[in-house]
């Protein structure tokens, strides 16, 4: 006899030995399908693959030129890291630090922590909940998707003023944002306590 809690309402069910692996067992209280261990593992593997893809795309998204602007005969290449370095050079320490923290540190922290929970599992059980809270916190405060929207708005507004071309980092950046969102959606928090 195995006990399994519904991930939606928390109702605890007694399952027969063979029924835990059966997909399609419904909760008696809310009707939600109770995920099996195999289904939870597949969800973790997919979330880890998406997080790894986002992590591999991240260096290209922040180091490659994201925009090439031509204004009054001068051409400027700009990347995210280049913009942060320029802000530090101009003395805007506070703004540069905020952009660095919310656009680089927190997204990387979120992706690495997600990989730890899905694949590596170096942390003990009681530390995994804290790691999941870090993912939730950093996901709320990381600015990748907000930066992508701001970048698109800027392109639309500048279209009549200056001549610009998008750089190779735009594709990597958009894919990185998409993979980060997919990884967060696929991750099953109940897999934290499974082995």
C-alpha positions, -999 to 999 in steps of 0.1 A, spaced: 0 0 0 14 34 -10 3 69 1 2 96 -26 -9 132 -21 -28 152 -48 -5 180 -60 -36 203 -64 -57 199 -32 -34 178 -9 -59 149 -4 -39 118 5 -48 86 -13 -40 50 -6 -28 34 -38 -23 -3 -45 12 -13 -52 8 -14 -90 -15 17 -93 12 43 -86 28 39 -120 -6 41 -137 -12 74 -153 -49 85 -151 -56 79 -114 -79 108 -104 -81 125 -71 -114 117 -53 -117 153 -40 -108 175 -70 -105 151 -99 -70 161 -108 -48 134 -123 -22 123 -98 12 122 -114 32 91 -112 69 89 -104 78 82 -140 57 112 -152 74 134 -126 108 122 -137 100 130 -174 88 164 -164 121 171 -145 142 159 -175 123 182 -198 126 211 -175 164 204 -171 169 202 -208 151 236 -213 172 251 -185 204 238 -200 195 252 -234 188 286 -219 221 284 -200 240 276 -231 223 304 -251 229 329 -223 265 339 -230 257 346 -267 227 367 -256 247 389 -233 281 391 -250 273 393 -287 261 426 -302 224 430 -297 221 462 -317 240 482 -343 230 518 -344 240 544 -370 234 581 -360 250 610 -378 275 588 -396 287 570 -364 282 533 -359 278 518 -325 277 482 -315 260 474 -282 257 443 -261 242 438 -227 275 434 -210 290 463 -230 261 485 -218 268 476 -182 305 482 -186 298 516 -202 275 525 -173 302 517 -148 327 537 -168 304 567 -168 300 566 -130 264 552 -129 274 525 -104 239 521 -89 221 516 -123 249 494 -136 247 472 -105 209 469 -106 211 459 -143 239 434 -137 221 418 -107 186 416 -123 197 408 -159 227 385 -154 230 372 -118 194 363 -110 186 346 -144 218 325 -141 210 317 -105 175 306 -114 187 283 -142 215 268 -122 193 261 -93 167 246 -116 194 223 -130 204 213 -95 168 203 -86 162 184 -118 195 167 -126 223 171 -101 205 166 -68 235 174 -47 214 191 -21 198 171 7 160 169 9 156 197 35 177 221 13 157 215 -18 127 235 -6 150 265 0 165 260 -35 129 260 -49 122 292 -31 153 307 -47 139 298 -81 106 314 -73 123 346 -60 148 349 -88 121 341 -114 101 371 -102 130 395 -101 150 384 -132 145 408 -160 152 387 -191 116 388 -205 111 424 -194 144 433 -212 132 416 -244 100 436 -244 118 469 -236 142 461 -265 113 455 -289 96 488 -278 129 507 -283 133 493 -318 98 505 -327 103 539 -312 137 545 -328 127 534 -363 121 569 -375 150 586 -357 181 565 -362 191 537 -385 197 504 -367 201 468 -374 196 440 -349 227 419 -340 231 382 -337 224 383 -299 187 390 -306 180 355 -317 200 340 -288 183 363 -264 148 355 -275 155 318 -275 171 321 -240 140 338 -227 117 312 -243 137 283 -229 138 299 -194 100 303 -194 95 267 -208 118 253 -181 99 271 -153 66 258 -167 77 222 -171 93 219 -136 72 199 -112 79 211 -76 67 178 -62 97 161 -78 119 179 -53 112 152 -27 114 122 -50 145 102 -56 
